[in-house]
Amino acid sequence: MEGITEDDDQEERPQRRRRSEEGEEQTYSAIDMSQLQRALEEISQQNVRAQEQYSRQQEQYLEYRKQYLKDREQNEAWQHRMEERQESWQQQMMVQQQEFQAKILKGQREQTTKLQESYDKMFLTQAKYGEYSQLVSVEEHPSYYWRG
């Protein structure tokens, strides 16, 4: 240390200080890089989890859509069956109504025919009774009918 003067010592201090600061910067830089690396890994993991969650939600959506379409198809099939049954029922009701009306008309015709036959018999009977009455009256009172 004999050859070192105070001036030399003062020049060495700033160099040591610079070297010390550069070492600290390298240390901070290393820390920052490791923190940055950890942050990137965490972001990457979050991204992977988000993609997995998105995939699960997509699968759920597809399952729900598949079930919806299946339920919709079943509902439409049920509606179609109900419409067919209603149409069939309406046709049966129309057939029954037509049959009922046909029976009523047949009964009315038969009743009209029987009534006509009864009237014909009654008129025939009245006519015969009228002829008989005239014959009896003529025989009993011939002068009343014969004035001549």
MODELLER restraints for C-alpha pairs under 7 A, 6 or more apart:
rsr = mdl.restraints
at = mdl.atoms
rsr.add(forms.Gaussian(group=physical.xy_distance, feature=features.Distance(at['CA:138:A'], at['CA:145:A']), mean=6.18, stdev=0.5))
